[in-house]
Amino acid sequence: MSLQEIQHVAILKSQKSVIDLTSFLVQQGYMEPTTGYKRTLLTYSLATLKHLIEDEVKRDVSIFEVKNGQSLRSMSSGERKRALLQYLLSLDSKFLIVENVFDNLDVENRKLIEALLMEAAKKISIIQVVARQDELLPFIKDFFVVENAKDIVPYKKAIESFFEEKTKIFDDFSIPKTTTKYAYAYNTFVKLQDVSVSFYEKKVLGNISWEIKLGEFWQLIGANGTGKTTLLSLITGDSHKAYGQNIVLFDKLKGTEENVWEIKQKIGYFTPNITELFNRRHSVLHMVLSGFYDSIGLYIKPLDIHVKLAKEWLELMQLTDLANKTFCTLTMSQQRMVLIARAMVKHPPLLILDEPTSGLDKDSIAIIVALINKIAKETRTTIIYVSHIMEKGLEPDHTYKLEEATEGSIGAKL
């Protein structure tokens, strides 16, 4: 393989893979052993993005603000990814590693990022690290796979056979019961009528009407910036924009007789960012148990019945052997299963799952989707599953889509 040729490869990896990309590039002839890493190899990843944002905070200055008139911190996820890619491509480099490049991006932003990479591929070698088959860049023809969690070897089989569906993983166990009792006899569970939200001069949501009934399973989709997070904050009580609006939650009109804490006790909530709260050395079992006590970790002696139920959740998810392991040592998909279990141990009336599969490989996505489908079928919990795309294998009763419009995003049931 000539160092002068522009060649591109994709590396298929799972959540458990640990790879040394520098050694791989040297072994495959992309990079000479004496070549300086920083001068020739750039990495497009969430880790790079996080480092640059932290640097902005420390220095109180942003190279992106000079170029784009906006700091990374103030950009949406799609804007951040475009800005980072454009910045890296402006640097003098022979190689660009792109890792999970399309995570958290809607269809339109994916097209924009792919177009930038298609153009860049004419000038520099691109190494794509990918966990999902549908994210492979079209100009890449050489594929490698990570074997034994670390060794990168050429992959000769059809790409489609690398991935394995895992939809039957939970068939041997039922969703554990709970000791928590809720009053489910609501006349109006969640209802928003002609709700509009503006921030400064920008209208984000325009005349949104959406009713969710007890026990329903909804998927909420929409492109980046259409207001999905804002809409969720109206339901969870985390936004003051809900006051004065025609919003009824659990039979109570927002801003009248409702108690925010009482509302939050009826809602289980998961977002990938929630893992940032759990940076202490809590065990996996304690993480599940903490859901009974609404705490970040476990700080009191739990009831025996709660310990029994938490262990049943770990058995359901085939994580029993990891009960005493430290939560932060789990794979990303294992952490998310544990946190979904933590949100569900009390069988809350409403469960909100915000992008639970972002950043996961296809096998892990299939496992998370299967778990959520099982929760929907075997409990009375109402589910709102938030995503940029229609997730394969998910079995919602209904889908509600937000679309950007001049006077704020509009919503409709598909």
C-alpha positions, 0 to 999 in steps of 0.5 A: 500500500503506497503512502502516496495513494489516497485510500480509505478504510472502514473499521467495524467495531463493537462496544467492547472493542479496544483498538490502537489506530496508530499501530493499525495505520503503520501496519497497513502502510498508511503511516511510517513508524517515525511519522509524528502522530499529531502532524499527520493524523486528526480525529473527528470524534465526540472525545475531540469535541469534548476536549475543544469545548473544555478548552473554550471554557478554560481559556474563555476564547473560541477559534470557532467564534472567530471563524463562525461567529459562534462558539462550540458551546452555543451551537446545536449538536448538528452545528457542532459536528459540521464546525468540527469537521470543517475545522479539522479539514482546514488543518494540514493532515494526511489522514482523518479518523472519523468515529461514529460520525453520524451520531445524533444527526438527522437526515439533513445534517447527515447529508451535509456531513457526508458531502463534506467527507466525499469532497475531503476524500479526494485529498486525504485518506479517511479511516472510518470507525463505525458501529452501525452498518447504515453509517458506512461511507459510500466511497469506502471499499476496504473493510476491517473488523475488530476480532477478540475485542482488539485485533484489527483484521481484514473482513472478507465476508459480506458486510451484512453478516457482521451484525447479529440481531438480538431481539429475543434476548429477554424472552426467558424472563418477565419484567420484575414487579414493583412495590410502588403503587400509583393511582392510574385512573387519570381522565387526562394523562398528558395533553398539550393544546395550542402550545407555543414557545419562544426564546428571545425573538426565536419561536421554537414551537408553534401551536403544538397539540398532542395528547398521550393516553395512559399505557400508550407507546409513542415515538417522538421524532424530528430533525436537529433543532425542531424542539424535541428537548423543549417539548420534553421539558414542558412535560417533565416540569423542567421549563418555566415556559410551561406556565400559562400554557394549556398543558394538563399532566396527570389531570392537573392544569399546568401552573394551577394546582400541580406540584412539580415534585409530585409530577417528577415522581411519576416520571422515569427519565433517561438521557445519555447525558445522565451518565455524567451524574454517576461518576462515583464508584457505585456498584451496578446493583446499587445503581439499579436500587437507587431508582427506588429512592430517587438518588444518585447512587445508594446511600441508605440500607435498602429494603430486602424486597427492593434488593430482590427486585433489583436483582431480578432486573439484572437477571432479566438483562443478563447482568447478574455476574456484574452486580458488584462491578463498578458501574463506570466499568460497564460498556456503554450499552450495559450502562444504558440498560442499567439506567433504564432499569433504574428508571423503571424499578417503580413502574412510573406512569410515564417513562421518557427515553431521550436518544437511548441508542445514540452511539451504540453499535447495531447489536447493542441497539437491537438489545436496547430496542428489545428491552423497551418493546418488552417494557411497553408490552408487560407494564402499564407504563406510558413510554415516549421514545425520542429519536432523530430517526425511525428506529428499526425494530421499535414497536411504538403504538404511535409516532409524533413528528416535529417539523421546522416551520417559519412560526416555530416547529409544528407537530403531527401524528404520523 
